[in-house]
Each structure stands twice: as structure tokens, then as C-alpha cells.
């Protein structure tokens, strides 16, 4: 159904002060009530227009040229520059909310991080970076691109996912360099979980042990699974052991932290010992699995990051993998297929702020339109209690805007997964193995 557009005319009374009132020269002759703060200069567009533009672009992933057609069907044909100006205005108003959500995310004990590339159009000249905290790195990258005549460069979006708190955050950088996560997590104290990218390694040293790094078992399993064709026996064995780790996680998910940690230290460490034992066995020796083969490299990856892969057994708040954050990055990938590139540094940073707000609203199962409309209007009215405007708090007072079907779908998917794993465990009971741990017999 096409949106219905209406023109609202606001009339404000004007009053002329009488000369007989002994008015001084510095007092206005004509007075009028103070105008409310508008979204753009002249208050030409209501907040509802800004909500549509932002939700269509970063929730439904519709670029401006498609939005033009949607608005044209309702009798209004805005230019793309007009839509871009509206996006800029909304982001300016809500930027403090995005900053608050990033700060709130960093109060969690464990944060996941992942990244994906995006095309950034090379500017004709380096923008003003006088007050930018990353001015040195940005200037270096853009200056090199301009000097070499590159029409575009590969920039990066970073996603951050709080393990326990209902908040996500995004960041934009002009390159895939560790200064992005280092800057975002400059005041963070806890555990960072992600893939074993070189920028995440030694983050404990760079942060003076404020941050510990935990490696993702899904990445390790993926590298092993890619070797299935050439090494079917070894891969089947390793994957069966990794499945045991996930089966344990499935069984202890609802336990409290103390009990979960106890089970991990007894059951999960036992399975990790079996994995370590198998990697050192004759079946995985260099005579049967060459070091430069794909399985040899996958095994070396596991051995090289063994301490980080064992980190989840030391803290019950650390998940076994970073899958939640990886799924979060699908929102960037879907959007990138539609709007294709970012035209400037400021456009990328605006997108990161708006995706932080919308992504957090989605994680809280909110009606994105209803949330944005209320928060934007309250911000325009001068409200600055960003904690009260955050999605996690806002949903408590707006139960009618909670998308219950999302919770039902997640619950049904979790039930199917548990049933599938339970059936697999029952099959294992019928086929006892020498490596089968006591908990599954």
C-alpha cells in the first residue's frame, strides 16, 4: 500500500507592539510565538518523512532512486539530493543516541566484532579533518588514493554485538586497519570475540590487558569443513568432536553462570582434550596430512590459536562462537547490494550511526517505524535523556510496538535445533565410541 502524503499548514500569529507602550529601540516591533524545531530549515518536512526515508534505506535497504518512485506514486517527486539532505538531518538529530548505544554496548563483559568491505568513492580533495579523531589514518589513505588516481577504495563497516545486553553498534573506517576496533574499544574492559584476524591478535598487549581475545569455533570448524573432499575421514572425526562442544552448549544454555562455567570446565575441556589428542595423533601426522595441504593449514590454524579457542571455558559469559555478530553483518551486505557504495567519508559515518540505532531496534524486536517516529519527535522537542530513548528502555513502555512473531520464530528455530541435536545424541548412544565422553553415554 502506497504511503499517503498530506500537506500540513502551520499558521503563527504575529503581534505588533503599540508605540504608546514606550517601546525601546532594541525591542522588536513585531513579535510571534517561538517556532518549534524542525527537521530541516524552514520546517518543510515533518518527522514522518524523515522516518520513511531512513527506514526505507537502512531497514528495507531501498536506495534513493527507488524511494523516488515510491514517493512519486503518492504524488511527490523529491530529488535524490533532497532525500540525502533529509537523511543528513535525521542523523544529525539522532547522533547522540548512536553514541550512547555504543557506550552502553561497552558495558558488557563480552563483545563480538566482525567486518565487511564497502566501496568508498575517492574524493577530489581531502575533506576537513581538523576535529576528526582518526584524521591521520584517513588523510593517509585518501591522499594515497587521490595521488594514484583511484576512482574508489575499499572501506570497511565494523559490527559490534554485545553478548548479554540487547544492543548492537556499527562503525565505518576508510580501510581494514586495526585502528578502527582499537579506537572504538579504547575504553573497553572485557573480552573481544571474533575471527583470528591479525588486528585482533595481541589486542591484550596493545590494551595493557584490558581486553582479552577469544577465538570463534565456527571459524575453526569452517576451515576444517572446507577440507572434506580431500580428507573425508579426518574431517568427519574432527567435526564430530566439535559437534560435541556445541551439544554441551545446547544443554547448559539455561543454567546460571556458575553452573555453566563448571560444566564447561569439566565437559568442554574434556572434549577439547580429545580434539588436541586427535590433532597430535598418527592420523593427522605430517606423513598423512602434509603441512601445506588445506587440512594441514586448518589444523595449524587451530593449534596456533588454541589458547584463544579455549577462552570460552574460562568465562561463562563468553560464547563459543561469533555467529551472532556475523549474522548482524548480513544487514550491511544486503544494503550494499542495493546502494552499492558510499559517496563520502561523512556518508559512511552517517550510515554507521543510523544502522546502530535501527540494528538495536531490530534486536529488541521493535516496530522500527514506530520507534524512529517517537524518538525523532522527542529529540526534536529537545529531549536529551538518551538512556530513556534507547530501544531496550523504550520497548518497556510501548508493548504494542513489539514484534512478537520474531520471538516466536526464534523460539521455533531453537526448538528445531535442540530436537535435531537430541536425535543425533540418541544415535551416538547406540554407537558407543572410545572417544565418546561420559556425559553423552
C-alpha positions, 0 to 999 in steps of 0.5 A, a space after each residue: 500500500 502506497 504511503 499517503 502524503 498530506 500537506 500540513 499548514 502551520 499558521 503563527 500569529 504575529 503581534 505588533 507592539 503599540 508605540 504608546 507602550 514606550 517601546 525601546 529601540 532594541 525591542 522588536 516591533 513585531 513579535 510571534 510565538 517561538 517556532 518549534 524545531 524542525 527537521 530541516 530549515 524552514 520546517 518543510 518536512 515533518 518527522 514522518 518523512 524523515 522516518 520513511 526515508 531512513 527506514 526505507 534505506 537502512 531497514 528495507 535497504 531501498 536506495 534513493 532512486 527507488 524511494 523516488 518512485 515510491 514517493 512519486 506514486 503518492 504524488 511527490 517527486 523529491 530529488 535524490 539530493 533532497 532525500 540525502 539532505 533529509 537523511 543528513 538531518 535525521 542523523 544529525 538529530 539522532 547522533 547522540 543516541 548512536 553514541 550512547 548505544 555504543 557506550 552502553 554496548 561497552 558495558 558488557 563483559 563480552 563483545 563480538 566484532 566482525 567486518 565487511 568491505 564497502 566501496 568508498 568513492 575517492 574524493 577530489 580533495 581531502 575533506 576537513 579533518 581538523 576535529 576528526 579523531 582518526 584524521 591521520 589514518 584517513 588523510 593517509 589513505 585518501 591522499 594515497 588514493 587521490 595521488 594514484 588516481 583511484 576512482 574508489 577504495 575499499 572501506 570497511 563497516 565494523 559490527 559490534 554485538 554485545 553478548 548479554 545486553 540487547 544492543 548492537 553498534 556499527 562503525 565505518 573506517 576508510 580501510 581494514 586497519 586495526 585502528 578502527 576496533 582499537 579506537 572504538 574499544 579504547 575504553 573497553 574492559 572485557 573480552 573481544 570475540 571474533 575471527 583470528 584476524 591479525 588486528 585482533 591478535 595481541 589486542 591484550 598487549 596493545 590494551 595493557 590487558 584490558 581486553 582479552 581475545 577469544 577465538 570463534 569455533 565456527 571459524 575453526 570448524 569452517 576451515 576444517 569443513 572446507 577440507 572434506 573432499 580431500 580428507 573425508 575421514 579426518 574431517 568427519 572425526 574432527 567435526 564430530 568432536 566439535 559437534 560435541 562442544 556445541 551439544 554441551 552448549 545446547 544443554 547448559 544454555 539455561 543454567 546460571 553462570 556458575 553452573 555453566 562455567 563448571 560444566 564447561 570446565 569439566 565437559 568442554 575441556 574434556 572434549 577439547 582434550 580429545 580434539 588436541 589428542 586427535 590433532 597430535 595423533 598418527 592420523 593427522 601426522 605430517 606423513 598423512 596430512 602434509 603441512 601445506 595441504 588445506 587440512 594441514 593449514 586448518 589444523 595449524 590454524 587451530 593449534 596456533 590459536 588454541 589458547 584463544 579457542 579455549 577462552 570460552 571455558 574460562 568465562 561463562 559469559 563468553 560464547 563459543 562462537 561469533 555467529 551472532 555478530 556475523 549474522 548482524 553483518 548480513 544487514 550491511 551486505 544486503 544494503 550494499 547490494 542495493 546502494 552499492 557504495 558510499 559517496 563520502 567519508 561523512 556518508 559512511 559515518 552517517 550510515 554507521 550511526 543510523 544502522 546502530 540505532 535501527 540494528 538495536 531496534 531490530 534486536 529488541 524486536 521493535 516496530 522500527 517505524 514506530 520507534 524512529 517516529 517517537 524518538 525523532 519527535 522527542 529529540 526534536 522537542 529537545 529531549 536529551 535523556 538518551 538512556 530513556 530513548 534507547 530501544 531496550 528502555 523504550 520497548 518497556 513502555 510501548 508493548 504494542 510496538 513489539 514484534 512478537 512473531 520474531 520471538 516466536 520464530 526464534 523460539 521455533 528455530 531453537 526448538 528445531 535445533 535442540 530436537 535435531 541435536 537430541 536425535 543425533 545424541 540418541 544415535 551416538 548412544 547406540 554407537 558407543 565410541 572410545 572417544 565418546 565422553 561420559 556425559 553423552 553415554 
